Amino acid sequence: MGPFFEKIAHYVNPIHLFKKEKGDLNLRAMHTINKISMLMFLICIIVLAVRHFNR
């Protein structure tokens, strides 16, 4: 598994999702926004797949 998919698996893992980040405020905010955007993307992909297969 490549580093891209490892990072996605890290973001999606519920243990790491709500874990307190270390670093300055800007870095923590950036990681939080990245986590939210990755989750929204995955939810949208799931919704599109469900709509496609229910036709």
Biopython code that builds the backbone (N, CA, C, O; Angstrom):
import numpy as np
from Bio.PDB.StructureBuilder import StructureBuilder

atoms = [
    (1, "MET", "N", (0.847, -1.173, 0.000)),
    (1, "MET", "CA", (0.000, 0.000, 0.000)),
    (1, "MET", "C", (0.895, 1.240, 0.000)),
    (1, "MET", "O", (1.851, 1.326, 0.771)),
    (2, "GLY", "N", (0.582, 2.179, -0.855)),
    (2, "GLY", "CA", (1.409, 3.372, -0.997)),
    (2, "GLY", "C", (1.180, 4.378, 0.115)),
    (2, "GLY", "O", (0.254, 4.230, 0.912)),
    (3, "PRO", "N", (2.018, 5.395, 0.169)),
    (3, "PRO", "CA", (1.903, 6.405, 1.237)),
    (3, "PRO", "C", (0.598, 7.200, 1.169)),
    (3, "PRO", "O", (0.100, 7.659, 2.196)),
    (4, "PHE", "N", (0.038, 7.366, -0.045)),
    (4, "PHE", "CA", (-1.221, 8.100, -0.181)),
    (4, "PHE", "C", (-2.350, 7.371, 0.535)),
    (4, "PHE", "O", (-3.113, 7.978, 1.287)),
    (5, "PHE", "N", (-2.453, 6.064, 0.297)),
    (5, "PHE", "CA", (-3.522, 5.288, 0.924)),
    (5, "PHE", "C", (-3.287, 5.101, 2.413)),
    (5, "PHE", "O", (-4.243, 4.980, 3.179)),
    (6, "GLU", "N", (-2.024, 5.075, 2.834)),
    (6, "GLU", "CA", (-1.734, 4.991, 4.268)),
    (6, "GLU", "C", (-2.202, 6.256, 4.978)),
    (6, "GLU", "O", (-2.726, 6.181, 6.090)),
    (7, "LYS", "N", (-2.022, 7.408, 4.354)),
    (7, "LYS", "CA", (-2.466, 8.674, 4.951)),
    (7, "LYS", "C", (-3.988, 8.722, 5.026)),
    (7, "LYS", "O", (-4.539, 9.200, 6.017)),
    (8, "ILE", "N", (-4.677, 8.232, 3.990)),
    (8, "ILE", "CA", (-6.140, 8.182, 4.013)),
    (8, "ILE", "C", (-6.609, 7.257, 5.123)),
    (8, "ILE", "O", (-7.532, 7.593, 5.866)),
    (9, "ALA", "N", (-5.974, 6.081, 5.243)),
    (9, "ALA", "CA", (-6.339, 5.142, 6.298)),
    (9, "ALA", "C", (-6.092, 5.754, 7.676)),
    (9, "ALA", "O", (-6.847, 5.498, 8.614)),
    (10, "HIS", "N", (-5.050, 6.553, 7.797)),
    (10, "HIS", "CA", (-4.758, 7.222, 9.073)),
    (10, "HIS", "C", (-5.853, 8.241, 9.401)),
    (10, "HIS", "O", (-6.294, 8.327, 10.547)),
    (11, "TYR", "N", (-6.296, 9.019, 8.394)),
    (11, "TYR", "CA", (-7.335, 10.024, 8.627)),
    (11, "TYR", "C", (-8.683, 9.390, 8.941)),
    (11, "TYR", "O", (-9.433, 9.918, 9.762)),
    (12, "VAL", "N", (-9.003, 8.269, 8.304)),
    (12, "VAL", "CA", (-10.308, 7.649, 8.472)),
    (12, "VAL", "C", (-10.400, 6.861, 9.782)),
    (12, "VAL", "O", (-11.498, 6.651, 10.297)),
    (13, "ASN", "N", (-9.283, 6.432, 10.313)),
    (13, "ASN", "CA", (-9.261, 5.655, 11.551)),
    (13, "ASN", "C", (-9.867, 6.475, 12.698)),
    (13, "ASN", "O", (-9.370, 7.562, 12.991)),
    (14, "PRO", "N", (-10.918, 5.986, 13.350)),
    (14, "PRO", "CA", (-11.567, 6.772, 14.416)),
    (14, "PRO", "C", (-10.650, 7.065, 15.597)),
    (14, "PRO", "O", (-10.849, 8.061, 16.294)),
    (15, "ILE", "N", (-9.661, 6.228, 15.834)),
    (15, "ILE", "CA", (-8.734, 6.483, 16.945)),
    (15, "ILE", "C", (-7.938, 7.754, 16.686)),
    (15, "ILE", "O", (-7.720, 8.555, 17.594)),
    (16, "HIS", "N", (-7.501, 7.936, 15.431)),
    (16, "HIS", "CA", (-6.693, 9.113, 15.092)),
    (16, "HIS", "C", (-7.543, 10.323, 14.741)),
    (16, "HIS", "O", (-7.045, 11.449, 14.719)),
    (17, "LEU", "N", (-8.811, 10.101, 14.470)),
    (17, "LEU", "CA", (-9.666, 11.185, 13.998)),
    (17, "LEU", "C", (-9.853, 12.264, 15.056)),
    (17, "LEU", "O", (-9.808, 13.454, 14.742)),
    (18, "PHE", "N", (-10.064, 11.858, 16.310)),
    (18, "PHE", "CA", (-10.327, 12.829, 17.367)),
    (18, "PHE", "C", (-9.143, 12.983, 18.317)),
    (18, "PHE", "O", (-9.286, 13.535, 19.409)),
    (19, "LYS", "N", (-7.975, 12.495, 17.901)),
    (19, "LYS", "CA", (-6.780, 12.591, 18.727)),
    (19, "LYS", "C", (-6.255, 14.020, 18.708)),
    (19, "LYS", "O", (-6.316, 14.699, 17.683)),
    (20, "LYS", "N", (-5.744, 14.470, 19.840)),
    (20, "LYS", "CA", (-5.215, 15.824, 19.954)),
    (20, "LYS", "C", (-3.916, 15.927, 19.159)),
    (20, "LYS", "O", (-2.990, 15.143, 19.372)),
    (21, "GLU", "N", (-3.848, 16.885, 18.253)),
    (21, "GLU", "CA", (-2.654, 17.089, 17.430)),
    (21, "GLU", "C", (-1.622, 17.904, 18.205)),
    (21, "GLU", "O", (-1.965, 18.755, 19.026)),
    (22, "LYS", "N", (-0.352, 17.622, 17.924)),
    (22, "LYS", "CA", (0.729, 18.425, 18.502)),
    (22, "LYS", "C", (1.213, 19.399, 17.443)),
    (22, "LYS", "O", (1.135, 19.113, 16.249)),
    (23, "GLY", "N", (1.705, 20.535, 17.873)),
    (23, "GLY", "CA", (2.197, 21.541, 16.946)),
    (23, "GLY", "C", (1.493, 22.872, 17.190)),
    (23, "GLY", "O", (0.677, 23.004, 18.102)),
    (24, "ASP", "N", (1.825, 23.846, 16.360)),
    (24, "ASP", "CA", (1.215, 25.156, 16.548)),
    (24, "ASP", "C", (-0.229, 25.165, 16.046)),
    (24, "ASP", "O", (-0.693, 24.204, 15.433)),
    (25, "LEU", "N", (-0.914, 26.246, 16.313)),
    (25, "LEU", "CA", (-2.340, 26.350, 16.004)),
    (25, "LEU", "C", (-2.610, 26.224, 14.510)),
    (25, "LEU", "O", (-3.573, 25.570, 14.111)),
    (26, "ASN", "N", (-1.773, 26.843, 13.677)),
    (26, "ASN", "CA", (-1.996, 26.791, 12.231)),
    (26, "ASN", "C", (-1.878, 25.374, 11.698)),
    (26, "ASN", "O", (-2.664, 24.974, 10.839)),
    (27, "LEU", "N", (-0.917, 24.609, 12.186)),
    (27, "LEU", "CA", (-0.735, 23.235, 11.742)),
    (27, "LEU", "C", (-1.911, 22.365, 12.177)),
    (27, "LEU", "O", (-2.396, 21.540, 11.403)),
    (28, "ARG", "N", (-2.367, 22.548, 13.407)),
    (28, "ARG", "CA", (-3.519, 21.776, 13.891)),
    (28, "ARG", "C", (-4.764, 22.119, 13.095)),
    (28, "ARG", "O", (-5.541, 21.229, 12.749)),
    (29, "ALA", "N", (-4.965, 23.394, 12.799)),
    (29, "ALA", "CA", (-6.137, 23.800, 12.013)),
    (29, "ALA", "C", (-6.087, 23.201, 10.613)),
    (29, "ALA", "O", (-7.108, 22.754, 10.091)),
    (30, "MET", "N", (-4.908, 23.192, 10.007)),
    (30, "MET", "CA", (-4.764, 22.626, 8.673)),
    (30, "MET", "C", (-5.082, 21.130, 8.683)),
    (30, "MET", "O", (-5.772, 20.640, 7.789)),
    (31, "HIS", "N", (-4.588, 20.406, 9.680)),
    (31, "HIS", "CA", (-4.866, 18.974, 9.764)),
    (31, "HIS", "C", (-6.349, 18.711, 10.000)),
    (31, "HIS", "O", (-6.902, 17.755, 9.457)),
    (32, "THR", "N", (-6.992, 19.547, 10.801)),
    (32, "THR", "CA", (-8.421, 19.385, 11.055)),
    (32, "THR", "C", (-9.227, 19.607, 9.783)),
    (32, "THR", "O", (-10.148, 18.845, 9.488)),
    (33, "ILE", "N", (-8.887, 20.638, 9.033)),
    (33, "ILE", "CA", (-9.583, 20.909, 7.778)),
    (33, "ILE", "C", (-9.352, 19.776, 6.783)),
    (33, "ILE", "O", (-10.269, 19.389, 6.059)),
    (34, "ASN", "N", (-8.126, 19.241, 6.745)),
    (34, "ASN", "CA", (-7.843, 18.106, 5.859)),
    (34, "ASN", "C", (-8.676, 16.895, 6.239)),
    (34, "ASN", "O", (-9.196, 16.207, 5.361)),
    (35, "LYS", "N", (-8.810, 16.624, 7.520)),
    (35, "LYS", "CA", (-9.608, 15.478, 7.970)),
    (35, "LYS", "C", (-11.063, 15.643, 7.580)),
    (35, "LYS", "O", (-11.697, 14.698, 7.111)),
    (36, "ILE", "N", (-11.596, 16.844, 7.772)),
    (36, "ILE", "CA", (-12.995, 17.104, 7.425)),
    (36, "ILE", "C", (-13.207, 16.948, 5.921)),
    (36, "ILE", "O", (-14.189, 16.339, 5.495)),
    (37, "SER", "N", (-12.299, 17.489, 5.116)),
    (37, "SER", "CA", (-12.467, 17.402, 3.664)),
    (37, "SER", "C", (-12.333, 15.966, 3.165)),
    (37, "SER", "O", (-13.043, 15.569, 2.241)),
    (38, "MET", "N", (-11.435, 15.183, 3.760)),
    (38, "MET", "CA", (-11.299, 13.779, 3.363)),
    (38, "MET", "C", (-12.565, 12.999, 3.710)),
    (38, "MET", "O", (-13.024, 12.181, 2.912)),
    (39, "LEU", "N", (-13.129, 13.242, 4.882)),
    (39, "LEU", "CA", (-14.354, 12.547, 5.268)),
    (39, "LEU", "C", (-15.514, 12.931, 4.364)),
    (39, "LEU", "O", (-16.293, 12.067, 3.961)),
    (40, "MET", "N", (-15.641, 14.215, 4.038)),
    (40, "MET", "CA", (-16.706, 14.647, 3.133)),
    (40, "MET", "C", (-16.540, 14.018, 1.755)),
    (40, "MET", "O", (-17.526, 13.616, 1.137)),
    (41, "PHE", "N", (-15.309, 13.930, 1.268)),
    (41, "PHE", "CA", (-15.044, 13.314, -0.031)),
    (41, "PHE", "C", (-15.444, 11.841, -0.023)),
    (41, "PHE", "O", (-16.098, 11.369, -0.952)),
    (42, "LEU", "N", (-15.053, 11.118, 1.021)),
    (42, "LEU", "CA", (-15.393, 9.700, 1.094)),
    (42, "LEU", "C", (-16.900, 9.487, 1.200)),
    (42, "LEU", "O", (-17.434, 8.557, 0.596)),
    (43, "ILE", "N", (-17.590, 10.335, 1.959)),
    (43, "ILE", "CA", (-19.043, 10.227, 2.066)),
    (43, "ILE", "C", (-19.695, 10.484, 0.711)),
    (43, "ILE", "O", (-20.635, 9.784, 0.334)),
    (44, "CYS", "N", (-19.203, 11.482, -0.023)),
    (44, "CYS", "CA", (-19.769, 11.782, -1.351)),
    (44, "CYS", "C", (-19.532, 10.637, -2.326)),
    (44, "CYS", "O", (-20.412, 10.313, -3.122)),
    (45, "ILE", "N", (-18.352, 10.020, -2.273)),
    (45, "ILE", "CA", (-18.073, 8.882, -3.149)),
    (45, "ILE", "C", (-19.027, 7.732, -2.831)),
    (45, "ILE", "O", (-19.520, 7.071, -3.745)),
    (46, "ILE", "N", (-19.290, 7.489, -1.560)),
    (46, "ILE", "CA", (-20.215, 6.424, -1.157)),
    (46, "ILE", "C", (-21.625, 6.729, -1.645)),
    (46, "ILE", "O", (-22.307, 5.845, -2.164)),
    (47, "VAL", "N", (-22.068, 7.976, -1.482)),
    (47, "VAL", "CA", (-23.407, 8.365, -1.931)),
    (47, "VAL", "C", (-23.535, 8.203, -3.442)),
    (47, "VAL", "O", (-24.544, 7.690, -3.926)),
    (48, "LEU", "N", (-22.516, 8.640, -4.196)),
    (48, "LEU", "CA", (-22.565, 8.486, -5.638)),
    (48, "LEU", "C", (-22.591, 7.011, -6.054)),
    (48, "LEU", "O", (-23.296, 6.646, -6.994)),
    (49, "ALA", "N", (-21.837, 6.180, -5.370)),
    (49, "ALA", "CA", (-21.823, 4.754, -5.706)),
    (49, "ALA", "C", (-23.175, 4.117, -5.410)),
    (49, "ALA", "O", (-23.656, 3.296, -6.192)),
    (50, "VAL", "N", (-23.793, 4.486, -4.288)),
    (50, "VAL", "CA", (-25.099, 3.936, -3.937)),
    (50, "VAL", "C", (-26.144, 4.375, -4.954)),
    (50, "VAL", "O", (-26.969, 3.568, -5.382)),
    (51, "ARG", "N", (-26.118, 5.642, -5.345)),
    (51, "ARG", "CA", (-27.068, 6.136, -6.347)),
    (51, "ARG", "C", (-26.860, 5.431, -7.693)),
    (51, "ARG", "O", (-27.825, 5.104, -8.383)),
    (52, "HIS", "N", (-25.612, 5.203, -8.055)),
    (52, "HIS", "CA", (-25.313, 4.559, -9.335)),
    (52, "HIS", "C", (-25.828, 3.121, -9.347)),
    (52, "HIS", "O", (-26.407, 2.687, -10.343)),
    (53, "PHE", "N", (-25.631, 2.385, -8.274)),
    (53, "PHE", "CA", (-26.028, 0.977, -8.255)),
    (53, "PHE", "C", (-27.505, 0.777, -7.981)),
    (53, "PHE", "O", (-28.010, -0.329, -8.175)),
    (54, "ASN", "N", (-28.218, 1.803, -7.539)),
    (54, "ASN", "CA", (-29.661, 1.678, -7.314)),
    (54, "ASN", "C", (-30.489, 2.029, -8.532)),
    (54, "ASN", "O", (-31.718, 2.000, -8.467)),
    (55, "ARG", "N", (-29.859, 2.355, -9.624)),
    (55, "ARG", "CA", (-30.604, 2.691, -10.849)),
    (55, "ARG", "C", (-31.176, 1.468, -11.482)),
    (55, "ARG", "O", (-31.832, 1.559, -12.519)),
]
sb = StructureBuilder()
sb.init_structure("model")
sb.init_model(0)
sb.init_chain("A")
sb.init_seg("    ")
for serial, (resi, resn, name, xyz) in enumerate(atoms, 1):
    if name == "N":
        sb.init_residue(resn, " ", resi, " ")
    sb.init_atom(name, np.array(xyz, "f"), 0.0, 1.0, " ", f" {name:<3s}", serial, name[0])
structure = sb.get_structure()
